[in-house]
Amino acid sequence: MIRVLPWLIVLVAWLYGMVDCALSDRRAVRGGISKTLWFLISVLPAVGTVLWFVFGRPRGTTPPRGSDGKGRRPTAPDDDPDFLRGL
């Protein structure tokens, strides 16, 4: 089992990197390389995955803003002014 663990870690990191690359916004990808080229680079299991996470992965994204423009979202219908206006 100990001999399989490093390969399993590499496999999980590689799959996560591939999915992360495929689902990331193409305008947010760093490194000055297109998303398609990053996907081809990340096909290399260890090296490509490390390069994606270090140089290509988008940094933290801002959360979507609510209807009030301050980033807060109502937690329940009775907290939503638009819902209360419609009653």
N, C-alpha and C positions, 0 to 999 in steps of 0.2 A: 504493500500500500504506500509506503514511504517513497518508493521509486516512481510511483504514478502521480503523486501529488504535484511536483513541479510541472509536469505536462498538463495536468488538469488546470492548474492556475494559469498557464500560458493560454490554454484553449478558451477558458472563460474570459480572460482579458481580451483576447483576440476577437471573440464573438461580440463582446460588449463594445469594443472599439469599432467594429464593422457596423453594428446597428446604430451606434452613436453618430458615426460619420454619415450614414445613410439618412438619418432622421434630422440632422442639423440643418439649419437655415443656410442656404448657399451664400447669402450676403454677409453672414456673420463669421464665416470661416476665416481664420487668420493665416498668415504665412505667405500671402500673395499668390497662392496656388489655387486653382479651381477645385471645386468639390469633387468633380470626377477624377481628377488626378490624385487628390487625397485618398479617395476610395481605392484607386489602383495601388497607391503606396501602402495602404493599410492591409492589403492582401498578404504582405509579408508578415507572418505571425508575430514574431517578437519585435523586430526592428520597426516595422511599419506602425504597429500599435503604439510603441513608445513615441515615435515621431508625431503621430496624430495627437496624442494626449499632451505632449510638450509644446509643439509648434502650431498645430492646425485647429485644435478644438476651440470653439468659441468660448470666450470668457463668460462669466455669469450674465444672464440676460435679465432685463428688468421685467417685473411682473406686469400683467395687463392692468391697465388703469380702469377703475370703476366709472360709473356714469357721473359721479360728482367731480371727477378730474383730480382727486387727491389720492387715488390709488386704493381707497377703501371700497369694499363691496358690502351691500346689505347682507346680514346673516339670516334674516327671516323676512317673510312678506310684510309683516307689520313694521319692519324697520325701513322698508323701501318707500320713499316719498312718491315715486311714480305709481306704485301699487295703491297707496292710500288715496292718491288723487282720483284714481279710477273707481273708487267705491261710491 
